């Protein structure tokens, strides 16, 4: 099954440069989770970092980064997956709200993610729009084994003026907080 979802900027971090940020989620037959983030807007104002070797890198969320938080419904533990336009990635496990745990499973080699820019189709100069797309796959071995899964899909968009905009399916608080469980709104049952 494929789900198409729209992310929204946090009210405290609006971003007129971005027209839309959508995510497509697909649970594959092998249990892997395929994600595709599509950013549309004035990409000249967005800092999209240059490609790097696809390795685990901490702190990706400090720049333009696409993320997925995954939990089992009714449990406090969750996992965080960060995907950078650089093709670098990061994974983290938490036992409860912002309580990190060591997890060798999540630190194992991870498939690379990748992005590509394209034009937005036919646009006038006044409505100039470009598209950036990032594809990532979370292997089934990195996902919780139980169901249903709850997802929070998020993104940090860094602009050329050094400001950041925080995007999510739902923003439950007055300040951006991707770890807040009320933001885990998308459910996958199988």
Order of alpha helices (4+ residues) and beta strands (2+ residues): beta-beta-beta-beta-beta-beta-beta-beta-beta-beta-beta-beta
